[in-house]
Each structure stands twice: as structure tokens, then as C-alpha cells.
């Protein structure tokens, strides 16, 4: 599965790859802040 994802990533143009990465990163940060707020 992981290898398949890597192959798909290399097929995608770099600009779209960066866009996806930023989207995932911001989502991860938002979820992190959200769970931290619940804990504290």
C-alpha cells in the first residue's frame, strides 16, 4: 500500500504534491490544537 502511494505521488506534478502536503499538514496542526484544547 505504501509503495502504491509513493508511485502515485511521483505521477502527480510537484505543485499539486506541495498543495496536498500543505493541506494535510494544516489539517494535522488543526487537529493537534483541537485535541490539546480538549485536554487542557
mmCIF file as Biopython writes it, N, C-alpha, C and O atoms, coordinates in Angstrom:
data_model
#
loop_
_atom_site.group_PDB
_atom_site.id
_atom_site.type_symbol
_atom_site.label_atom_id
_atom_site.label_alt_id
_atom_site.label_comp_id
_atom_site.label_asym_id
_atom_site.label_entity_id
_atom_site.label_seq_id
_atom_site.pdbx_PDB_ins_code
_atom_site.Cartn_x
_atom_site.Cartn_y
_atom_site.Cartn_z
_atom_site.occupancy
_atom_site.B_iso_or_equiv
_atom_site.auth_seq_id
_atom_site.auth_asym_id
_atom_site.pdbx_PDB_model_num
ATOM 1   N N  . UNK A ? 1  ? 0.838  -1.206 0.000   1.0 0.0 1  A 1 
ATOM 2   C CA . UNK A ? 1  ? 0.000  0.000  0.000   1.0 0.0 1  A 1 
ATOM 3   C C  . UNK A ? 1  ? 0.873  1.256  0.000   1.0 0.0 1  A 1 
ATOM 4   O O  . UNK A ? 1  ? 0.619  2.198  -0.751  1.0 0.0 1  A 1 
ATOM 5   N N  . UNK A ? 2  ? 1.902  1.258  0.850   1.0 0.0 2  A 1 
ATOM 6   C CA . UNK A ? 2  ? 2.789  2.421  0.948   1.0 0.0 2  A 1 
ATOM 7   C C  . UNK A ? 2  ? 3.538  2.665  -0.360  1.0 0.0 2  A 1 
ATOM 8   O O  . UNK A ? 2  ? 3.733  3.804  -0.784  1.0 0.0 2  A 1 
ATOM 9   N N  . UNK A ? 3  ? 3.954  1.555  -0.993  1.0 0.0 3  A 1 
ATOM 10  C CA . UNK A ? 3  ? 4.667  1.661  -2.277  1.0 0.0 3  A 1 
ATOM 11  C C  . UNK A ? 3  ? 3.736  2.235  -3.344  1.0 0.0 3  A 1 
ATOM 12  O O  . UNK A ? 3  ? 4.147  3.055  -4.165  1.0 0.0 3  A 1 
ATOM 13  N N  . UNK A ? 4  ? 2.492  1.800  -3.322  1.0 0.0 4  A 1 
ATOM 14  C CA . UNK A ? 4  ? 1.490  2.273  -4.281  1.0 0.0 4  A 1 
ATOM 15  C C  . UNK A ? 4  ? 1.279  3.777  -4.138  1.0 0.0 4  A 1 
ATOM 16  O O  . UNK A ? 4  ? 1.171  4.488  -5.137  1.0 0.0 4  A 1 
ATOM 17  N N  . UNK A ? 5  ? 1.221  4.262  -2.900  1.0 0.0 5  A 1 
ATOM 18  C CA . UNK A ? 5  ? 1.063  5.698  -2.634  1.0 0.0 5  A 1 
ATOM 19  C C  . UNK A ? 5  ? 2.267  6.466  -3.195  1.0 0.0 5  A 1 
ATOM 20  O O  . UNK A ? 5  ? 2.104  7.517  -3.814  1.0 0.0 5  A 1 
ATOM 21  N N  . UNK A ? 6  ? 3.471  5.934  -2.974  1.0 0.0 6  A 1 
ATOM 22  C CA . UNK A ? 6  ? 4.685  6.588  -3.473  1.0 0.0 6  A 1 
ATOM 23  C C  . UNK A ? 6  ? 4.673  6.702  -4.995  1.0 0.0 6  A 1 
ATOM 24  O O  . UNK A ? 6  ? 5.057  7.736  -5.542  1.0 0.0 6  A 1 
ATOM 25  N N  . UNK A ? 7  ? 4.241  5.658  -5.673  1.0 0.0 7  A 1 
ATOM 26  C CA . UNK A ? 7  ? 4.161  5.662  -7.144  1.0 0.0 7  A 1 
ATOM 27  C C  . UNK A ? 7  ? 3.165  6.735  -7.596  1.0 0.0 7  A 1 
ATOM 28  O O  . UNK A ? 7  ? 3.435  7.474  -8.543  1.0 0.0 7  A 1 
ATOM 29  N N  . UNK A ? 8  ? 2.031  6.818  -6.928  1.0 0.0 8  A 1 
ATOM 30  C CA . UNK A ? 8  ? 1.011  7.813  -7.266  1.0 0.0 8  A 1 
ATOM 31  C C  . UNK A ? 8  ? 1.556  9.224  -7.061  1.0 0.0 8  A 1 
ATOM 32  O O  . UNK A ? 8  ? 1.293  10.113 -7.871  1.0 0.0 8  A 1 
ATOM 33  N N  . UNK A ? 9  ? 2.313  9.435  -5.988  1.0 0.0 9  A 1 
ATOM 34  C CA . UNK A ? 9  ? 2.894  10.746 -5.696  1.0 0.0 9  A 1 
ATOM 35  C C  . UNK A ? 9  ? 3.827  11.182 -6.816  1.0 0.0 9  A 1 
ATOM 36  O O  . UNK A ? 9  ? 3.796  12.339 -7.235  1.0 0.0 9  A 1 
ATOM 37  N N  . UNK A ? 10 ? 4.662  10.259 -7.305  1.0 0.0 10 A 1 
ATOM 38  C CA . UNK A ? 10 ? 5.631  10.614 -8.350  1.0 0.0 10 A 1 
ATOM 39  C C  . UNK A ? 10 ? 4.940  10.924 -9.669  1.0 0.0 10 A 1 
ATOM 40  O O  . UNK A ? 10 ? 5.492  11.646 -10.500 1.0 0.0 10 A 1 
ATOM 41  N N  . UNK A ? 11 ? 3.735  10.388 -9.872  1.0 0.0 11 A 1 
ATOM 42  C CA . UNK A ? 11 ? 2.975  10.682 -11.092 1.0 0.0 11 A 1 
ATOM 43  C C  . UNK A ? 11 ? 2.384  12.096 -11.041 1.0 0.0 11 A 1 
ATOM 44  O O  . UNK A ? 11 ? 2.208  12.746 -12.072 1.0 0.0 11 A 1 
ATOM 45  N N  . UNK A ? 12 ? 2.085  12.553 -9.836  1.0 0.0 12 A 1 
ATOM 46  C CA . UNK A ? 12 ? 1.488  13.886 -9.648  1.0 0.0 12 A 1 
ATOM 47  C C  . UNK A ? 12 ? 2.561  14.955 -9.807  1.0 0.0 12 A 1 
ATOM 48  O O  . UNK A ? 12 ? 3.699  14.778 -9.371  1.0 0.0 12 A 1 
ATOM 49  N N  . UNK A ? 13 ? 2.188  16.065 -10.435 1.0 0.0 13 A 1 
ATOM 50  C CA . UNK A ? 13 ? 3.125  17.172 -10.625 1.0 0.0 13 A 1 
ATOM 51  C C  . UNK A ? 13 ? 3.483  17.799 -9.278  1.0 0.0 13 A 1 
ATOM 52  O O  . UNK A ? 13 ? 2.645  17.839 -8.377  1.0 0.0 13 A 1 
ATOM 53  N N  . UNK A ? 14 ? 4.739  18.298 -9.125  1.0 0.0 14 A 1 
ATOM 54  C CA . UNK A ? 14 ? 5.236  18.819 -7.842  1.0 0.0 14 A 1 
ATOM 55  C C  . UNK A ? 14 ? 4.328  19.874 -7.213  1.0 0.0 14 A 1 
ATOM 56  O O  . UNK A ? 14 ? 4.148  19.879 -5.995  1.0 0.0 14 A 1 
ATOM 57  N N  . UNK A ? 15 ? 3.756  20.760 -8.015  1.0 0.0 15 A 1 
ATOM 58  C CA . UNK A ? 15 ? 2.927  21.837 -7.463  1.0 0.0 15 A 1 
ATOM 59  C C  . UNK A ? 15 ? 1.718  21.273 -6.724  1.0 0.0 15 A 1 
ATOM 60  O O  . UNK A ? 15 ? 1.371  21.727 -5.633  1.0 0.0 15 A 1 
ATOM 61  N N  . UNK A ? 16 ? 1.080  20.271 -7.340  1.0 0.0 16 A 1 
ATOM 62  C CA . UNK A ? 16 ? -0.087 19.647 -6.712  1.0 0.0 16 A 1 
ATOM 63  C C  . UNK A ? 16 ? 0.337  18.869 -5.473  1.0 0.0 16 A 1 
ATOM 64  O O  . UNK A ? 16 ? -0.395 18.824 -4.485  1.0 0.0 16 A 1 
ATOM 65  N N  . UNK A ? 17 ? 1.517  18.259 -5.523  1.0 0.0 17 A 1 
ATOM 66  C CA . UNK A ? 17 ? 2.051  17.493 -4.400  1.0 0.0 17 A 1 
ATOM 67  C C  . UNK A ? 17 ? 2.258  18.394 -3.183  1.0 0.0 17 A 1 
ATOM 68  O O  . UNK A ? 17 ? 1.910  18.032 -2.058  1.0 0.0 17 A 1 
ATOM 69  N N  . UNK A ? 18 ? 2.833  19.576 -3.431  1.0 0.0 18 A 1 
ATOM 70  C CA . UNK A ? 18 ? 3.047  20.560 -2.358  1.0 0.0 18 A 1 
ATOM 71  C C  . UNK A ? 18 ? 1.699  21.005 -1.789  1.0 0.0 18 A 1 
ATOM 72  O O  . UNK A ? 18 ? 1.548  21.157 -0.577  1.0 0.0 18 A 1 
ATOM 73  N N  . UNK A ? 19 ? 0.723  21.210 -2.675  1.0 0.0 19 A 1 
ATOM 74  C CA . UNK A ? 19 ? -0.615 21.639 -2.258  1.0 0.0 19 A 1 
ATOM 75  C C  . UNK A ? 19 ? -1.243 20.606 -1.332  1.0 0.0 19 A 1 
ATOM 76  O O  . UNK A ? 19 ? -1.817 20.950 -0.299  1.0 0.0 19 A 1 
ATOM 77  N N  . UNK A ? 20 ? -1.127 19.330 -1.716  1.0 0.0 20 A 1 
ATOM 78  C CA . UNK A ? 20 ? -1.664 18.233 -0.900  1.0 0.0 20 A 1 
ATOM 79  C C  . UNK A ? 20 ? -0.939 18.166 0.441   1.0 0.0 20 A 1 
ATOM 80  O O  . UNK A ? 20 ? -1.566 17.978 1.483   1.0 0.0 20 A 1 
ATOM 81  N N  . UNK A ? 21 ? 0.386  18.320 0.409   1.0 0.0 21 A 1 
ATOM 82  C CA . UNK A ? 21 ? 1.192  18.251 1.627   1.0 0.0 21 A 1 
ATOM 83  C C  . UNK A ? 21 ? 0.806  19.357 2.607   1.0 0.0 21 A 1 
ATOM 84  O O  . UNK A ? 21 ? 0.646  19.109 3.802   1.0 0.0 21 A 1 
ATOM 85  N N  . UNK A ? 22 ? 0.656  20.583 2.091   1.0 0.0 22 A 1 
ATOM 86  C CA . UNK A ? 22 ? 0.271  21.727 2.928   1.0 0.0 22 A 1 
ATOM 87  C C  . UNK A ? 22 ? -1.118 21.504 3.515   1.0 0.0 22 A 1 
ATOM 88  O O  . UNK A ? 22 ? -1.368 21.817 4.679   1.0 0.0 22 A 1 
ATOM 89  N N  . UNK A ? 23 ? -2.024 20.956 2.691   1.0 0.0 23 A 1 
ATOM 90  C CA . UNK A ? 23 ? -3.386 20.684 3.148   1.0 0.0 23 A 1 
ATOM 91  C C  . UNK A ? 23 ? -3.383 19.677 4.288   1.0 0.0 23 A 1 
ATOM 92  O O  . UNK A ? 23 ? -4.042 19.885 5.307   1.0 0.0 23 A 1 
ATOM 93  N N  . UNK A ? 24 ? -2.643 18.583 4.119   1.0 0.0 24 A 1 
ATOM 94  C CA . UNK A ? 24 ? -2.549 17.545 5.146   1.0 0.0 24 A 1 
ATOM 95  C C  . UNK A ? 24 ? -1.893 18.096 6.418   1.0 0.0 24 A 1 
ATOM 96  O O  . UNK A ? 24 ? -2.317 17.784 7.530   1.0 0.0 24 A 1 
ATOM 97  N N  . UNK A ? 25 ? -0.853 18.918 6.237   1.0 0.0 25 A 1 
ATOM 98  C CA . UNK A ? 25 ? -0.123 19.480 7.364   1.0 0.0 25 A 1 
ATOM 99  C C  . UNK A ? 25 ? -1.018 20.411 8.177   1.0 0.0 25 A 1 
ATOM 100 O O  . UNK A ? 25 ? -1.047 20.335 9.405   1.0 0.0 25 A 1 
ATOM 101 N N  . UNK A ? 26 ? -1.746 21.287 7.494   1.0 0.0 26 A 1 
ATOM 102 C CA . UNK A ? 26 ? -2.631 22.228 8.186   1.0 0.0 26 A 1 
ATOM 103 C C  . UNK A ? 26 ? -3.748 21.492 8.911   1.0 0.0 26 A 1 
ATOM 104 O O  . UNK A ? 26 ? -4.158 21.886 10.003  1.0 0.0 26 A 1 
ATOM 105 N N  . UNK A ? 27 ? -4.240 20.410 8.291   1.0 0.0 27 A 1 
ATOM 106 C CA . UNK A ? 27 ? -5.289 19.597 8.916   1.0 0.0 27 A 1 
ATOM 107 C C  . UNK A ? 27 ? -4.760 18.922 10.176  1.0 0.0 27 A 1 
ATOM 108 O O  . UNK A ? 27 ? -5.449 18.854 11.194  1.0 0.0 27 A 1 
ATOM 109 N N  . UNK A ? 28 ? -3.519 18.421 10.094  1.0 0.0 28 A 1 
ATOM 110 C CA . UNK A ? 28 ? -2.873 17.768 11.230  1.0 0.0 28 A 1 
ATOM 111 C C  . UNK A ? 28 ? -2.668 18.756 12.381  1.0 0.0 28 A 1 
ATOM 112 O O  . UNK A ? 28 ? -2.909 18.429 13.543  1.0 0.0 28 A 1 
ATOM 113 N N  . UNK A ? 29 ? -2.219 19.970 12.041  1.0 0.0 29 A 1 
ATOM 114 C CA . UNK A ? 29 ? -1.992 21.021 13.045  1.0 0.0 29 A 1 
ATOM 115 C C  . UNK A ? 29 ? -3.313 21.417 13.702  1.0 0.0 29 A 1 
ATOM 116 O O  . UNK A ? 29 ? -3.379 21.578 14.921  1.0 0.0 29 A 1 
ATOM 117 N N  . UNK A ? 30 ? -4.359 21.572 12.898  1.0 0.0 30 A 1 
ATOM 118 C CA . UNK A ? 30 ? -5.677 21.942 13.432  1.0 0.0 30 A 1 
ATOM 119 C C  . UNK A ? 30 ? -6.193 20.880 14.389  1.0 0.0 30 A 1 
ATOM 120 O O  . UNK A ? 30 ? -6.722 21.201 15.453  1.0 0.0 30 A 1 
ATOM 121 N N  . UNK A ? 31 ? -6.040 19.614 14.015  1.0 0.0 31 A 1 
ATOM 122 C CA . UNK A ? 31 ? -6.472 18.505 14.865  1.0 0.0 31 A 1 
ATOM 123 C C  . UNK A ? 31 ? -5.655 18.473 16.153  1.0 0.0 31 A 1 
ATOM 124 O O  . UNK A ? 31 ? -6.187 18.192 17.227  1.0 0.0 31 A 1 
ATOM 125 N N  . UNK A ? 32 ? -4.351 18.763 16.039  1.0 0.0 32 A 1 
ATOM 126 C CA . UNK A ? 32 ? -3.472 18.798 17.210  1.0 0.0 32 A 1 
ATOM 127 C C  . UNK A ? 32 ? -3.876 19.883 18.189  1.0 0.0 32 A 1 
ATOM 128 O O  . UNK A ? 32 ? -3.934 19.655 19.397  1.0 0.0 32 A 1 
ATOM 129 N N  . UNK A ? 33 ? -4.154 21.063 17.660  1.0 0.0 33 A 1 
ATOM 130 C CA . UNK A ? 33 ? -4.597 22.188 18.504  1.0 0.0 33 A 1 
ATOM 131 C C  . UNK A ? 33 ? -5.942 21.849 19.144  1.0 0.0 33 A 1 
ATOM 132 O O  . UNK A ? 33 ? -6.172 22.157 20.313  1.0 0.0 33 A 1 
ATOM 133 N N  . UNK A ? 34 ? -6.816 21.223 18.386  1.0 0.0 34 A 1 
ATOM 134 C CA . UNK A ? 34 ? -8.154 20.877 18.853  1.0 0.0 34 A 1 
ATOM 135 C C  . UNK A ? 34 ? -8.083 19.893 20.020  1.0 0.0 34 A 1 
ATOM 136 O O  . UNK A ? 34 ? -8.746 20.086 21.038  1.0 0.0 34 A 1 
ATOM 137 N N  . UNK A ? 35 ? -7.278 18.841 19.870  1.0 0.0 35 A 1 
ATOM 138 C CA . UNK A ? 35 ? -7.163 17.849 20.945  1.0 0.0 35 A 1 
ATOM 139 C C  . UNK A ? 35 ? -6.439 18.414 22.160  1.0 0.0 35 A 1 
ATOM 140 O O  . UNK A ? 35 ? -6.743 18.038 23.292  1.0 0.0 35 A 1 
ATOM 141 N N  . UNK A ? 36 ? -5.476 19.321 21.935  1.0 0.0 36 A 1 
ATOM 142 C CA . UNK A ? 36 ? -4.776 19.981 23.045  1.0 0.0 36 A 1 
ATOM 143 C C  . UNK A ? 36 ? -5.749 20.860 23.834  1.0 0.0 36 A 1 
ATOM 144 O O  . UNK A ? 36 ? -5.681 20.917 25.062  1.0 0.0 36 A 1 
ATOM 145 N N  . UNK A ? 37 ? -6.640 21.534 23.138  1.0 0.0 37 A 1 
ATOM 146 C CA . UNK A ? 37 ? -7.632 22.396 23.781  1.0 0.0 37 A 1 
ATOM 147 C C  . UNK A ? 37 ? -8.593 21.575 24.636  1.0 0.0 37 A 1 
ATOM 148 O O  . UNK A ? 37 ? -9.005 22.021 25.707  1.0 0.0 37 A 1 
ATOM 149 N N  . UNK A ? 38 ? -8.951 20.384 24.170  1.0 0.0 38 A 1 
ATOM 150 C CA . UNK A ? 38 ? -9.857 19.496 24.911  1.0 0.0 38 A 1 
ATOM 151 C C  . UNK A ? 38 ? -9.174 18.992 26.185  1.0 0.0 38 A 1 
ATOM 152 O O  . UNK A ? 38 ? -9.794 18.937 27.247  1.0 0.0 38 A 1 
ATOM 153 N N  . UNK A ? 39 ? -7.896 18.626 26.071  1.0 0.0 39 A 1 
ATOM 154 C CA . UNK A ? 39 ? -7.144 18.083 27.215  1.0 0.0 39 A 1 
ATOM 155 C C  . UNK A ? 39 ? -6.975 19.155 28.303  1.0 0.0 39 A 1 
ATOM 156 O O  . UNK A ? 39 ? -7.182 18.879 29.485  1.0 0.0 39 A 1 
ATOM 157 N N  . UNK A ? 40 ? -6.601 20.366 27.903  1.0 0.0 40 A 1 
ATOM 158 C CA . UNK A ? 40 ? -6.322 21.434 28.884  1.0 0.0 40 A 1 
ATOM 159 C C  . UNK A ? 40 ? -7.543 22.295 29.195  1.0 0.0 40 A 1 
ATOM 160 O O  . UNK A ? 40 ? -7.455 23.224 29.997  1.0 0.0 40 A 1 
#
